[in-house]
Amino acid sequence: MQNLDWLSPSVLEDLEAVSDWSETDLRTIVDSPTIITGGSGFIGTWLTLSWVYAHKKFDGGGKLLVTSRNSESNRHLIELIDPGAPVTYLDSDIREIVIPTGFENSFLVHAATPASDELNRSNPGLMLSIIVDGQKQVLLESLRVNVKRFLFLSSGAVYGQQPSDLPYLSEEMFTALDNSSANPAYSEGKRISEEMGNRTSLESGLQFVTARLFAFLAPYLPMDTHFAAGNFLSQATNALPITIRSGGGSQRTYQYASDMVVWLWALLVRGQAGEAYNVGSDQEVSILGLAQTIQNQVLPMVELEVLGLDTPENVSRYVPSVEKMKKEFGLTNHVALDVAIRNTESWLRCRPM
């Protein structure tokens, strides 16, 4: 089996781009103690690597705490960037985390949630507990060590089912969940956790900001789970048929990781307490269009199989408005979908055997 934990040239170029685009925010962050929960996941990996890269580039005076159930899983990547990086690794269930001495007055990004559709379906009670009880413990610890800025990574799933005739989901459209869904634990857990954080912010003065994340395509994205973009790209790279289980009519958007972390660092430093912000792309593409673009970019001769039909029940929209990020922070997405595909393919092909 090939190793996905690899710093390809495209990843190093992305980290350099992030340090340029986020220089002011990152100079502030890497001069302070910083905590990233869920540091071994897709988003946590990009946050961790971009922090380490910027800390070295800007000669930062801060240190980093990375927590997860397997906190050292990215240690080899960190040491490829900077063998002397001031990183502390803490293995912990997020529901039991205790922030160690030395990380008082920190910046904190709470990214610890299992990105597991299987867990959400098979054990929704556990999924809900990890999200909600984990949020409770992180908030308690944040108050204990006087965290100065807290960025919570929520999800666009909190909006519920997007109506087919609604072009974009905006932060003001915080609608009730479709509770007929068979798997509401993840989305309900995120909604509850947002409310917990905002309430704590009002009661204690904690600077709590919410990022509602949508869909992404980049290196370190799982290539064999429920993420269509990762599955399609892995299939094409391995010269296997690209398989669409539906008719491909659902609409999605995909933000590249370098843009994502630039937006998250901006929210950590400058987001308004008590506010939520959509993080993603607003350039929509159908699932069929995504598969065709990957086919054309990676291996045009690979077969494209559409196994299902589109019905009102299986066609959905998941498209954010990102006007709030544009207006408040002047941020845009630099990386187009075709470039995101090429960069991720490059990472896949550069990985060592």
N, C-alpha and C positions, 0 to 999 in steps of 0.2 A: 504493500500500500504506500502511495506517495505521501510525503509530508507536506501539509498545507502551511506549516509554521515557517514562513520563509520571507526574508526581506528582499523582494525583487527590486530591480532598478526603478520600476514604476512606483513602488511604495516609498522608496527613499525620495524620489522626486515629489511625491504627494506631501511627505512630511516637510520638505523644504518649502513647498507652496503654502502649507498651513502656517508655518512660522512667519512667512512674509505677510500673508493676508491677515493674520491675527497678532501681529507683533506687539501692538500696544497692550492688548488683553493678556497675552501670554507673558510678557515681561512682568506684569503685575502678579500673575498667578505663580510663576516659577520662582518668585522671590519670597513666597509664603509657603507654609506647610499646606499640603493639598491631600485630600482623601478621595479615592475613587472606589466605590463599592461595585462589585460585579466586574472587576477589572480583567477577568479572563474571557468575557463574552465578546461578541463582535464589536459593539460600541465601546465597551470598556477597553478593548485592545487598542482601538484607534485613539481614544483619549490618553491612555497610558503612553503609547509610543510617541504621540505628538508632544506630550508634556516632557518626556525624557529628551527628545530631540531639541525642543526649545530651551530646556534647562541648560543643555550643553552649549547650544549656539549663543545664548544670551548670558551665559555665566551666572545662572540664577543662584540665589542664596537659600532657596527653600528646599523642602524634601517632600517625598511622596509616599503615601500609604496606599497599598493596593490590597483589597480584600476580595475574597471569593472562597468557594469551597476548595479550590485548587489554585491558590494565589500565585504560585510560582510557575504556572504553565507558560507564561510569556517571558520568564526570566531570561531565557537564551536570546530572545529578540531584543529585550532591553539592553543586554550586555553587548550585542552586536552594534548598537548605537553608541552606548557609553558604558564601558565596563565598570566605571566608578560612579555610576548614577546613584544618588542617595535615595534608594527605594527600600522601604520596609514592606515585607510580605506577611499577610495575616490570613491564615485559613480559618474560616468561621462560617457557620450558618448565619445568615443575615438576621435571623430572629433572635440571635444570642450575641451579636457583635458587641465588643467592648473596645472603644477607641483607646489605644495605648497612650501613655504619657509622652509628651513631646509634640502632640498634634492638636494642642489647644489653638484657638483663634485661626482655624483652618478654613480654606475653601473646600467645599464638599460637593461631589457629584454622586448622586444615588442612582446607580445603574443596575442594581442587582435584582433581576427578575428572570426566571427561566423562559427563554424564547422557545417554548415547547408546546406545539399544538397538541401533541400526544398526551402530555401531562394535563393540559386544560380539559381534554375530553375524558381521560381515564380516571383522573383524580382531581376534580375541580375543588374539592375542599382543601387539598394540600396546596394547590395553586393560589387559592384565596388567602390561605394562611401565610404563605411565603411573602406575598405582596403586602397584605395589611399588617400582619404582625411584624414583618420586617420593617415596614415604614414606622410603626410605633417605636420599635427599638432604636432605629437610626435617629428619629426625632429626639428621643430621650437622651441618647448619647450626645447629640449635637448641642442640646441645651447644657448638658453637664460640662462639656469642654469648650463651650462658647464659640461654636462654629459661626463664622462671620457672614458666609454666604452659602446657601444650600440650593443646589439645582436638582430637582426631581425629574427623572425621565419617565414621563407618562406615555400615553399612546393615543393616536387618532381613534382607536377603538372606543374611547369614552363617548364619542358622539353617537354611537349606535349605527344602525343601518342608514347609509346615505341614500336619500330618495334619488331615483334615476333621473329626475328632471332638475336636480339641484347641482349646478356646475361645480361649486366648491364648498367645502366645509370650513367655516371661519370660526374663530375663537368665541364669537358671540352666540353661535348656534349650538349651545350646550344642551342638546335635547335629551329627553328620557330614552333610556336604553330599550331596545326591542327585547323584552323579557321572554319572548317566545323562543329566543335563541337557545339552542341546546347546550351551548358552552359559554355562559356569561361570566364565569369566574374571573377570567383575566381582565376583561373590560370593567366589570363592577369593582374589582380590586383596585384598579387604577383610579377610578372615580372616587372611591372612598379615601384612597391615599392622598389624592389632591386636596380633598376637603380637610383631612387631618392636618396636612401641612399648612394650609391657609389659616385654619383655626389656631394652630400653634403660633403662626406668624402674628396674628392679631393679638393673641394673649401674651406673647413673650417678646415680640420685637424681632424674632428670627427673620432674617432676610431670605424668604422662601420663594423660589421661582419655579414654575412648571414648564417643561418642554414636552409638547405632545408630538411624538415621533410617528412618521408614516413609513414608507417603504424605501429601501436602499439597495444599491448594487455596488459592490467593491470587494477587494481582497479581504479575506478573513470571514466573509459571509458564509454560513454553512451551505454546502453545496449538495446536500443529500437529505434535506428535511422538508418542511412545508413551504419553503420560499421558492416560488416559481422561477424567478430570475436565476437563482443559483442552480436549480435543477436543470434548466434549459442550457445554461452555459457549460455546466459539467458534462452534459450529454453531448453537446456539439464539440467540445474540446477533445472528448474521447471518441469522436466519430460515431456516436450512437444516435439513433433517431431522436429528434426533439419531440417529446410527447406532451400533448395538451389533452387533459382528461375531459374538459368541457368543449364548447364550441369556440372559446377564445374571445368572447365578446366583452368580458368584464374590463373595466377601465382602471388603470393604476398609474402612479407616477413613481419615479426612481431618482433619489438623490445620491450623489457620489459621496464617499466618506470624507474626502478632504473638505468639501463644502459643509457637510454635516458637523464636523468637529469645529470648524470656524464659527458656525452659528451657536454651537453649544458653549464654546468658550466665551462668546459675546454675552450670552444669557447669564453665565455664571458671574461675570464681572458687572454687567450693566443692566440685566433684566430687572424690571420693576417688581418689587416684592408683592406677592399676592396675585400676580398676573400669570396667565398661561399663553404660550406661544407655539404655533404650529411650526414644525421643523420637517422640511421635505421639499420636493419639487412640485411645481404646479403645471408642468408640461406632461399632459396625460398621453397614454398609449394603451391600446388594447392588449390583452394577453396574447392574442394572435399576432398583433403587430410587434410585440416584444420578441416573440419567438422568431418571427421572420427577420427582424433586425439582427438578432444573434446569429441566425443561420447565415445571413449575408456577410456579417462581419467576421465570423469565425471559420466556417466551412460551408460554402454554398452548395456543395454536392451532398451534404448530409440530408437525410430524409426528414420531413416535417409531418408528423402524424396528428391529426385532429380526431380524437376518439369519441367525442360527445357532441351534443347539440346544445345550443343556447335556448334557455327557457327563462321566463320571468323569475323563476326561483333560483337559478344559478348564475344570473348576470348581475353584477354589482358594480358600484362606483366606490372608489376610495381615493379622493382627490382633494388636497387641502388648498385653502387660500393661504398665501404666504405674504400678503400685503402688510401685515403688522410688522413682520421682520424687516421688510424692505423700508417701510416708513420710519420705524423707530431706530433702526441700526444702519440703514443704508446698505444692507446686504443683498446680494444676488447669488445665483448659482453659476459658478464658473464652468463647471464640467458638464457637457452635454451627454446624452444617453449613449451615443455611439462611442465617445471617448471612454466613458465608464466601462463599457463592454470591452473595449480593446485593452484598457489597463488591467481589468480583472483577468482577462484571458492571458495577458503577459505574465501576471503573477502565477496563474495556474501552470503555465508552461515552463516557468523558471524554477519551479519548486524542485528540490533534490529528490532523487529516487530513494 
